[in-house]
């Protein structure tokens, strides 16, 4: 299972994608892309494999 951890500029973002769990890294990457597109304050998303193994950073470019 994979989850997203966000870095937000100037506040917080309340979105179900942040608390969701994803079965594959590809599903998590797609959710991160959508999240960054919908919320301009999200500047970075870290994808981690539970319990807490780092997988990848996605930055706004």
N, C-alpha and C positions, 0 to 999 in steps of 0.2 A: 504494500500500500504506500502511496505517495501523498504528500500534502504540500501546500504552498505557505510560505512565510513571506510577508510583504514588507517593504520599506516604503513609507508614505511621507510625502512632503507636506507639512502644514496641517496635520490633523490625522484623522482616522478614516478608514473606508469600511463600511458595513456591507458585505457582499457574501452570499452563501458559498461562492467558489472558494473563499478563504478557509472556511471550516470544513469543506468537503474532503473526502478521501478519494483517491484515484487509483484504479487498478493497474494502470500502466504509466510509464514516464511520458509517453506520447499524449495521453489524455491530460496529464498535468501540464505539459507544455502548451497544449491548445487552450486550456483554461487560463493559464498565465497570460497568453497573448490577448485573449478576450478581455480579461481583467484590466490589463494595461491600456487597452483601447477604450474601454468604457469609463475608466477613472483616470483622469489626467494626473492626479496627485500620486498615483502609484508609480514610483520611479524604478523599483527593482523588485524582483520576485525570486526567492530562493526555493528550489524544489528539493525536498528531502524525502528519503525513504525511511519509513518508520522502522524501528523506534527513533533513530536520529542519525542517519547516515547522509551526509551531504551528497547531492547529485549534480546540481547545476544552478548557476545564476543566470537570470534573464534580465538584461538592462534595457531601458527605453533608449532607442537610438534615433 
